[in-house]
Amino acid sequence: MRMAKTPDAARTLRALSGGVLLAAAFALSGCATGPGAKPGDPLEPMNREIFKLNDAADKYVAHPIATGYVKVTPAPIRMAISNFFSNIGDIGNFANNLLQLKITDATEDLMRFAFNSTFGIGGLIDWATPAGLPKHNQDFGLTLGHYGVPSGLYLVLPLLGPSSVRDATNWIASYPLSGYVYMSTEANVSMFVVRFVSARADLLGATDILSQAALDKYAFVRDAYTQRRQYLLTGAANAALPDYGDENVGAAAPAVGASATAAPAKPGMGGSSSSQGLPNYADPSAVEPASALAGK
């Protein structure tokens, strides 16, 4: 793998480019408040405009690319790519659990990375999960929250999506741990594109659910993001939403008698969507049940 000729300059450029996104968001905050602003979401006017731009970019660029990726790439290869990036993410999980003094979780994260990197062919196969090593989803925003730093205002960042003042530090802090910083600029860009397409493809099943369930897509995404982050930090029992003053509920309530999806025993633990209290998004390319395929 060829190293960058000027790694320090490349790192500085990447840091500056990220800083520009954050600076632009905060610079716009001066004109963000207005008649549509609410006490729980004072930046809503600005956030909604950025949300519209992000939604248009997703509709006309990201979604078509991800759909094509699913059509031309076999499911086992897509799973291997997803596992590869998930394995790299365990480095950040380990670092943040260590910073939070969660020694057991940090040890499991390190064992996951070593196990999958060795026996899983560089992380292409996830052997750690069936072996009983759970995945712990952690990041620097959660580490700051662990030590009492408030989330701050809700933000929608250009191209990066929902965030908060505290969580906006996530990708900046995690970048040195991703391994991409040690690659050439060309390899770095390629890895970013592949990771982005893979992540977007994994969420194709959520697109229709969002369109059908949300009366207000912005409020739906905001509430889902806020509650998810609060759950990861404090647990399901304390994952209450702030009062945004919305007149309409962003998502439809479950039908009477419908049971809620079980949540994991402790916050920050990974697993399936259903184990985290989220909808279970089916593989977009799956057209036949496993039982039908087994009978062929």
Rosetta blueprint (number, residue, H / E / L):
1 M L
2 R L
3 M L
4 A L
5 K L
6 T L
7 P H
8 D H
9 A H
10 A H
11 R H
12 T H
13 L H
14 R H
15 A H
16 L H
17 S H
18 G H
19 G H
20 V H
21 L H
22 L H
23 A H
24 A H
25 A H
26 F H
27 A H
28 L H
29 S H
30 G H
31 C H
32 A L
33 T L
34 G L
35 P L
36 G L
37 A L
38 K E
39 P L
40 G L
41 D E
42 P L
43 L L
44 E H
45 P H
46 M H
47 N H
48 R H
49 E H
50 I H
51 F H
52 K H
53 L H
54 N H
55 D H
56 A H
57 A H
58 D H
59 K H
60 Y H
61 V H
62 A H
63 H H
64 P H
65 I H
66 A H
67 T H
68 G H
69 Y H
70 V H
71 K H
72 V H
73 T L
74 P L
75 A H
76 P H
77 I H
78 R H
79 M H
80 A H
81 I H
82 S H
83 N H
84 F H
85 F H
86 S H
87 N H
88 I H
89 G H
90 D H
91 I H
92 G H
93 N H
94 F H
95 A H
96 N H
97 N H
98 L H
99 L H
100 Q L
101 L L
102 K L
103 I H
104 T H
105 D H
106 A H
107 T H
108 E H
109 D H
110 L H
111 M H
112 R H
113 F H
114 A H
115 F H
116 N H
117 S H
118 T H
119 F H
120 G L
121 I L
122 G L
123 G L
124 L L
125 I L
126 D L
127 W L
128 A L
129 T L
130 P L
131 A L
132 G L
133 L L
134 P L
135 K L
136 H E
137 N L
138 Q L
139 D L
140 F H
141 G H
142 L H
143 T H
144 L H
145 G H
146 H H
147 Y L
148 G L
149 V L
150 P L
151 S L
152 G L
153 L L
154 Y E
155 L E
156 V E
157 L E
158 P L
159 L L
160 L L
161 G E
162 P E
163 S E
164 S E
165 V L
166 R L
167 D H
168 A H
169 T H
170 N H
171 W H
172 I H
173 A H
174 S H
175 Y H
176 P H
177 L H
178 S H
179 G L
180 Y H
181 V H
182 Y H
183 M L
184 S L
185 T H
186 E H
187 A H
188 N H
189 V H
190 S H
191 M H
192 F H
193 V H
194 V H
195 R H
196 F H
197 V H
198 S H
199 A H
200 R H
201 A H
202 D H
203 L L
204 L H
205 G H
206 A H
207 T H
208 D H
209 I H
210 L H
211 S H
212 Q H
213 A H
214 A E
215 L L
216 D L
217 K H
218 Y H
219 A H
220 F H
221 V H
222 R H
223 D H
224 A H
225 Y H
226 T H
227 Q H
228 R H
229 R H
230 Q H
231 Y H
232 L H
233 L H
234 T H
235 G L
236 A H
237 A H
238 N H
239 A L
240 A L
241 L L
242 P L
243 D L
244 Y L
245 G L
246 D L
247 E L
248 N L
249 V L
250 G L
251 A E
252 A L
253 A L
254 P L
255 A L
256 V L
257 G L
258 A L
259 S L
260 A L
261 T L
262 A L
263 A L
264 P L
265 A L
266 K L
267 P L
268 G L
269 M E
270 G L
271 G L
272 S L
273 S L
274 S H
275 S H
276 Q H
277 G L
278 L L
279 P L
280 N L
281 Y L
282 A L
283 D L
284 P L
285 S L
286 A L
287 V L
288 E L
289 P L
290 A H
291 S H
292 A H
293 L H
294 A H
295 G L
296 K L
